[in-house]
Amino acid sequence: MMILWTLPVYTLVAVIAISAEASPVDILGIPRSADPLYAAAKAKGKFTCQSDKKIVIPFVQVNDNYCDCPDGSDEPGTSACAPQGRFYCVNEGHVGASIPSSKVNDGICEPACCDGSDEAPGLCPNTCREIAAQKAKERAAWRQVVEEGMAKKKEYMRDASAMMEARYKELASLQAQKVGLDRKVANARIEKESEEGKEKAKRDEAMEQAATTLISGLKIESLGQEELVSLHRKLKGRQGKALRRVLEEIRGKAGIEEVEGEEEVEGGEQRPLSDIAAKEEMETKMKEVKEGTFHDQLGLVPAEDEDEDAEGDDDDEEEIEDDDYTPPDAAQEPLDPALVSLLEAAEEGLDEPSVEAEAARQALKDVQDEERKVRERIQEMEAESQDDYGDGYAFYLLRGKCFSKTVNKYRYEMCPYKEAQQVEGSAARGTSLGKWGGMEQSNGTVAGGSSFKFLFRKGQQCWNGPERSLTVTVECGVEDQVVSVEEPSMCEYAMAFKTPAACSPALLEWDDQEAAGREAFHSEL
């Protein structure tokens, strides 16, 4: 158990005002707050150990340089009960301090005990008044910074208020625009569908006319079944809207059925299309090579001519049936130029879009783009409104800005409400130290310190380590500036940042209360 005066002596005014006084019971090493305990014990002539009430010793054994109590409460002014004991320095003219009793009478003047009471009289000079004077100058300068920062913070708050009002008006305007744009998108979509329906009807009509022209040009009505089958094999697999319609016509007239890549001629045997095409095209090509010409301009061989060519040409067939001769692949054999021209003419213009449909499509795209931009801006503004900007939106002016400090070869850049990074040299981009993770605000005011922290989390992964992160301690200052950057742990960075937005009247109130406590203490002395 530690004795009562181990509590912090810097944070509470009441503790400073009371504990910094010398003990009227004339017991070395105790603060004023412990006076009642030791005064009562002195009056009784007996002292009870604080951690063990069963141990009672004569009061004359207090500070006799022998440790009787396990908690060291009987030796507040010596080192006999080290390490658990504590020694209190009165530091008259300044503020009291508590140090481990092991540092009492060790021949070293402890800086915390500016009155030198931790050592034998005369060994350590009393520097409390000089230190107090220096602290007073520092506090005066600090107070001036807070006052100037507060004045500038009012400007921040005024500007932020105007910006937020304009922002709310912009958001309301964008929301109204979106309602109108939603209606425009719906109307433009209806107009597009209407015009595309008309466009399709015109294309279908043009396709039917082209197919009719192509059927006539191919003289399908005059062709026999074998000629139709041969023509179907030549045209099958080629692209074209009118051509598809023609192939349907041919299949209907020739009794051709298609079943998953196979061709069946009515009354005939079903065989894979690849086998049929290869055999028929090879025979046709061989006959064309023997004759040296085509029987007609479309490259179609009438059935009766095939019979004639088949008679009496055995000698010629033997001449061309050479082991080194390989007929070209029927699937790759080009069509007759006259047939190609006929097919291209039939397909020409069938996919030409209508002017009205194109205009309707473009109109829909334009209004959709406009609606998307407005929607994204609304989402961005609504997300911004979820962030914490402190009292009076003072921190809002930091949004959209970046602040940096160079340490050795690295530049550390911190952009509030966005991201932080570590940049080497003159590079444009660097290593991510994290995305914005929010702002923390502590309850109460830390003396001369900060009650705000900026958090940046989920940065770039360290090799064999954690994700990089940055914690920014935000302090009151006259200007927005990065004060320092450190890496206390691997890939965990710490930054000190000053800004008027962090200045608060509570800082001045704390200083006023502490000053009042010090004055009360010195007047009692």
C-alpha positions, 0 to 999 in steps of 0.5 A: 500500500502506498501512502496518501501523498503519492497522488499526482500534484499537478492536475488538481488545483485543490491538491496544489493549494493544499499539498504544497504547504509545509507540515505544521507538525514539523514532519519532514517529507509529508504534504499538508494533506497528511497533517491530520494523520501525523498530528493525531498520532503525535498527540497520542504519542503512537503511530499506526501503520497505514497498510497494517493497522495491527502495527503500532509504534511509538511516535518518536520512531517516525523518521528515525531512519528505521523502517517499521511499517511495510508501506513506509508510512513511518519514514516519509523523510528518510530512505529507510523504507525504499523502494515503497516509500515516498518523499514530499518536497515542499518547494516553497515559492514553487510547487511541491513534488513527490519522489521515491524515498530511495532518492533521499540522502543519496548525494544527488540533488533531485530536479523535482526538489528545487528546495534541496530538502531531499538531501542534507542541509546545504548540499543542494541550493534552493532554486525554487524562486528562480524556477518559479520566475522562469515558469511564470514567464513561460506561462505568460507566453503560453497564455498570450498564445492561447489568447491570440489563438482564441481571437483567431479561432473566432475568425475560423468559426465565423468563416466556418459558419458562413461556409456551412450556411453556403454548404447547406444551401448548396445541398438543398439546391442539389437535392432539388436538382436531383428530383428534377433530373430523376424526372428527366431521366425517366422521360428520356428513357421513355423517349429512347425506348420509343425511338429505338422501337421505331428504329427497329421497325425500320431496320426489320422492314429494310432487312425484309426488302434486302432479303427479298432482293437477295433471294431474287439475285440468287435465283433461289426459286429456280434452283433444284434441291441439290443446288440449294443444298450446295448454296446453303453450305457455301453461305452457312456460317457467314454473317448478315441479317438479310443472309440469315433470312435467306438461309431460312428460305433455302432451308425451307425450300430444300427441306434442310433441318439443323440439329446442334451442328448437323445438317439433315436433308429430307429423305437422306442420312444425317451426318455432321455438317463438317463432313458433308461440307468437306466432301462436297466442296472438295469434289466441286473444287476438283471438278472446277480445277479440271475444267479450268472455269466455273459453270456460272458466275455464282460458282454453282454447279448444276446437277446435270453438268455434274453428271456430264463431268463425271463421265469420261474424265477418269484420265483427268482425275488420275492426272490431278490425284497426286499424293502431294495435292491437298485441296483447300479447306472448304470452310476457308475457301473464299466465295466467288467475287460476284456472290460476295458483291451481291451479299455485301450490297444486300447487307449495306445500310441495315445497321445504320442507326436512325438520327432520331434514335441516336439523338434520344440515346445521347439525350439519355446519356447526357441527363444520366451523366448530369444526374450522376454528378449531382448524386455523387456530390450529394453523397460527398456532402452528406458524408462530410456532414458526419465528421466532427468539426469541434465547437463552432465548426472551427476545424472545418477550415482545415478540411481540404488542406494539407500540412507537412514537416520534413524530418531527415529525408522524409516529408510527413504530410497530414491532410485532416479529414482525408489521409496522411503519408510519408514522402521520400525526397521530391516524390509526388506520392509516398507511403500511406500512413493511413486514411482519416479515422476520426477525431477524438476529444477528451473530457476536460482540459489537460493543463497546457496540453491537448484535448483533441487527437486526429486519427489516421488508420489502415495505412500501408502494411509494414514489411513483417509488421502492422499496418501503418498509422498516425496519431496527431496530438492537436494543441492550441497555437496561433498558426496551423503547423506541424510541430514534430513527428516521431515513430515511438513504435514500429510503423506507429507514428505520432505527430504534434500539430498546433492550430487556433481551432484547438484553443479554448477558454477552458485553458485560460480558466485552468490557468486562472484557477491554478494561479489563484491556488498558488497565490492562496498557498503563498499568502498562507505561508 
